[in-house]
Amino acid sequence: MASTFTATAVPATLDPLVEPADALTSEEVERYSRHLIIPEIGTLGQRRLKNAKVLVIGAGGLGSPALLYLAAAGVGTLGIIDDDAVDLSNLQRQVIHGVADVGRSKIESARDSIAALNPLVDVRLHNVRLDASNALELFADYDLILDGADNFATRYLVNDAAAILGKPYVWGSIFRFDGQVSVFWEKHGPTYRDLYPEAPPAGSVPSCGEGGVFGMLCAAVGSLMVTEAVKLITGVGRSMLGRVALFDALGGSWREIKVARDPDAERITELTDYEAFCGIVPEAAAAKENTITATELATMLASRKAGLKDFDLVDVREPGEHEIVSIDGSVLIPQGRILAGEAWAELPQDKDIVFHCKAGTRSAAVLAAARKAGYQRVSHLDGGILAWVREVEPGKPVY
């Protein structure tokens, strides 16, 4: 993972990212007094925070603690990018939302929580999905970006857009019990592409929704991301630029690795197709004749039970997901084993096979891999088990 290139010296200290605002009001002096009496922050540092504009990508697991602590610290302007709604399963870790927010827009829920904590913060909502068509325009209005995205395509997009605009960003990543944090800034040091020159094979790294995440890990990683943001804004301390902090929550330990800029890497000058770069196969890419609906699958299973039809229903999710909810008569073969080529012997080519996952994305990727491997009698469930529960067995749980 870490770069092995000869390091270009990363500055030991960085100039403050933001110029100070005008004098603090008496209310601000009282609110931020515990910062003001720290010599390294003081009134000048707090005025820089007041003048700062920070964009947070995602109001989810990492965005929740990050947004709350940025607001508490007195960052004057907070932007939030998210186009998702609050789900009950989010509340295990996304502490900026509450039960009353289920079904609401995440950015609106987050805005209300920030206002309740610090009404002095100007919150700007961006109810969009970040992509190559809007990233540069969105980033241009902010001093600093915090990337809490949960997928590789967005991480590379954030990296490249920030590099083109000359802006620093703080990156955080979580999975199960493990977290990572770093700062990337092409102007002064390495970028995310120096840490991960190539994206991992599609499907080889489950998302948090697929593999799970230890809820409390979000607080540890999110708060460290804010620590790095405040240091960049105020110019205090030693930045994580050129270093990656690795947290093992299960072992209760932190360690650090160094990452250096690749001296031969081409300068980033334009955005690209990040889903293609990451090898993502969108569900729409599967031919229509290879996609079945939940009601069609129910009919097929009834026919199989009556001895009128024979096929295999393969669940490509992770074991933990299968334990929560499954379709009777399915067999579990996780996507990773199939895409790695370990499970082809378990999948007969002379028999119809239907793949399914949670929502249809992973099963579409497995379907494409199976067809590439020579399988002809394969299809997948449109909408995954979420569609199955919604349309066939509404009494079963979702996650």
N, C-alpha and C positions, 0 to 999 in steps of 0.2 A: 504494500500500500504506500508506504512512505517513499519519497523520492530519494534516489541515491546519487543525484547530480552534485557536482561541486557547488557549494552554497555561495550565492551572492550575498554579501553582508547585509543583514537586516538591521536597520537602525535600532540602537539600544533604546532610544526614546523618540517619540514622534511629537511634532508640534500639535497643539490643540486643533481639533478639526473645525470648531465653531467659534466665531467671534462672540464676545459677551453681549448680552442684552443690556438695556438700561438698568438703572438701580432697582433693586427688589423693593416691593411694597412691604408694609409692616406685616401684612398677613403672610406674605411669602417668607419673611424673615422668621416668623414664628413657626410656620409649617416646616421649613427646611433647616431649622436651627441645629439639628444634630449633624448635618452636613457642614454647616457654616463654621462649626468649632473644630472641624478637622483641618489642620493646616494645609494639607495637600489639595483639598477642595476649596474651602473658604467661600467668601462672597463671590470672588471672580469665577470660580468653577461653577457655582450655582447659577450665575448669570449666563454662562455658556450653555448649561443644560436648558435654561429657560428659552434660549434662542435656537435650540437644536430642533431639527426636523428629522424624525426617524420613521422609516417605513418597515412594518413588520409583515412578513409573508406568512399568512395562516393564523387564524384565531383558534388553533387547536391545542394539542398537547404542549408544545413548546411556546406557542404564541400566548397561551393563557398566562403563565407566570411572567413571561417577558413583558407583556403589555402592562400587567399590574405593577411590576417593579419599575418599569420605565416611567409610568404615570406617578407612582409614589416618589420617585427620585426628582420629579419636576421637569421632565423633558417637555418642552413647550408645545410641540406639535407631534402627534402620533398618527401615522397612516396605517390602515389595516386593509390587506388584500385577502378576500375570501369570498367564495360564492356558494358556500355550503350552509346547511341549516343544522341547528343543534339536534342531536339524537340522544336518546336516553343512554346509549352505550358510551357516549362521550364523557359523561359526568364522572367516570372513574378516574379521570386524569385532567380534564379540561376545566380547571377550577374557576375560570372566569364566568362560566355559565352555571345556571341553577335549574332545578326542576321546572320552574315556571317558564323557562326559556325554551323548553323542548318544542321543536317545530318552528322556532323563530330563526331569522337570519343570524348567523354567528357574529357578523360584524355589528349588527344592531345590539345584540345581547352584550357584546364586549364593550361597545360604546357606553351603554348604560352602567355597566360595572365600573368603568373608568371614571365616569362622571360622579358616581357615588363615592369613589375613593378620593378623587382630586378634580373638582370642577374647573380648576384653572387650566387644564390641558385642553388644547384644541384637537379634536379627534376628526380625522378625515376618513371617510368610508369609500372603499373601492370594491363594489360588488361585482367583480369580474374574475374570470379565470386567467391567471397570468400566462401569457404566451409571447411568442416572438413579435406579434403585431402590436403589443401595447407596453412591453417591458421598458423600453427606452424612454417613452413618454412618461410613464409612471415614476420611474426612478429619478428622472431629471429634477423633480421638485424637492428631493430629500437629500440630506447630508450623508446619511448612513442607512444601510439596509440590514435587517436581521432576517436570516433565512431559516425558517422552521419547517420547510417543505418536507414531505414524506416520500418523495420519489426522485429518481436520478435525473429525469428529463428536466424538471424544474430547477434542480440544483445546478446543472450545467448552464441553463438559461440565465439564472441569476448571476452566476460567475461571469459569463460573457458580457451581459448587459452592464454589470458594474465595471468591468474592465474597460469597455468602450467609453463609458462616461467618466472614467478615472475615479470612481468612488470606492471606498472600502466597504466591506460587509462582514458581519459576524455570522458564522455558520454553526448550526447545531444539528445533531442527528441522534436518534434513539432507536433501540430495538431490544425488546425483552428487558434484560438487566444491564445493557451496555449503552453508554453515551459517549459522544465525541463533540468537542468544541474547538473551533479555531477562528482566526481572523485572516481574511484574504484581501490583498490590495496590490494589484499589478504594478502600481506606481512605486511601491516600496519593497515588494517581496513576492512570494509565491502566490499562485491562485489555486483554486480547487482542481484545475486540470493538472497541476503538478503533483497533487496528492493522488488523484485518480485520472491518469492520462486516458484511460479507456473505461467506458461504462462496463459494469459486470454484465454477463449474459442476461437477457431478459428472463425474468422469472426465477433467477438464481438466488435473489435476496428478497424474501417476503416483506411486504409492507407491515406496518404495525397492525393494520386491520386484518392481516392474514396470519401474522406470527405472534401478535400480542405485544404488550408493553407493560412493564411494571410501573403503575401510575405515579408513584412518588419520584421516579427517575426524572420525570418531566420538570419537577421543581428544581432538582439539582442542576440539570443541564440548562434550563431556561434562565435560572438566576446567574449562572456563570456567563451566559451570553450577554445579559444586561451589564454585568460587571465589566466585560470587555467593551461594551458600547459606551459606558460612562467614562472609562479610561481614555478611549479614543476622543470623545467629545471634549474632555477637559485637559487632555495631554498629560495625565499623571500615570505613574507606574510603567511597567513593562508590558507591552502588548503581547498577545498570543500569536501575532504575525510570525510565521516561520515555525510555529510549534502547534502540535495537536494534543489537547488534553483528552485522555481516555479514562472513563469512569466505569468501574465494575461495581455495580450496586450490590450484587450478590456476595462479592468478596469484600466489599467496603473499602476499595482502594482506588487511588488515582495514579496514573503514570503518564509519561509524556514522551512523544516522539518528535523528531525534527523533520521538517519538510523544506526543501530548497527549490528555487526556481530552476527550470530546465533552460540552460543557456541557449539551446538550439531550438526552443519552441518558437513557432511563428507568433507574431503579435496578433491579438484578437481584434479584428476590425469590423466584423459583421456577425449577425445572428444567423442561425441555421435551423434545420428541421431537427429538433431535439428528440422527438419520439423516434424518428428514423435512426438518429445517432445511437440511441439506447436500445435499438432493436425491438421496440414495442410494436406488437401486432394488434391494431385496434380490432374490436369485435366486428365492426362493419366489414373488415377485410375477408372474413369467412364468407364463402359463397352462400347465397340465400338457401339453396337446397340442402346445405349442411347444418342448418339451424332449425331446431324444433322448439315449440312453445311448451309451457308447463302442462297445459291441458292435453297436448299431443303425447307428451311423455306419460301422463297418467293413463291414457288409453293404451299405450304400448305396454306399460307395466301390467295392466289388467289382462291384456292378451297374453303376456308372458306367463302370468299366474295361471291362466286357463290352458296353457300348453299350446297356444296357437302362434306364438312368436318367440324367437330366441335372440337375445342380445345381452351385452354387458353394459351396465350403468356404472361409470367410473367417476368417483368423487376425487378431484385433483386438489382439494384444499389440504390444510394441515390437520394433524390428528386432533389438536385442541378444538378446532372448528367443528370437526366431525362429531366430537363428543357433545357439543352444545345442541346441534340439530343435524339430522341426516334424513335422507330419503330411503325408506325401507327397500332393501334389495340392492343397494349400491355397494360397491367395493371401494375402499380407500387406497389410492395410489397418488401420493402428493406430486404436484407439478414438478418440483425440483428433481425428483428421481426420474421422471419421464424426460424432461428437457436435458438432463445430464446423460441420457442414454442407458440408465441402469435398469429401466423397467420394461423395455420393449418385449422381453421374453414373456412377460406376464400379460401381454396384450395380443390376442390372436388376430391374424390378418384375414382369416377366413370366417369372420363373424362380425355382425354389426356391433359397433361400440358407440355409446353416447357419453360424452364427457360433461361434467358440470362442476361449477365452483360456487362462489358466493354470489357474484353478480354477472358473470359471463366473460370477464376480461381474461382471466387465467385459462379458462377452458377454450377460449378462442385461440390463445397462444399454443396450447397443447394440440388443438385440432390442426393448426398450421404445421406444427412440427411432425405430427403423425402423417399428414399427407405428404410432407417432404420425405418422410422415411418410407413411403411406399404404401401406406394404408389408404384404401379406397372406401371402405364401408364405415366411415366415421362421421359423427355429427356432434353438436353440442347444444346445451340447453340455453335458450335465450333468457337473459336475466338471472340465471343461476338459481340457487336455492331461495333467494329472496322472492323471485317470481313464483316459485313453487309454493312457498308458504302463503303468499298473497292470494294465489289463484286456486290452490288445490287443498292445502292443509293449513288454514288460518289459525288453528289452535296451537301450532308449533311455535317455538320461540325464534326470534331473530337476534342478531348481534351486530 
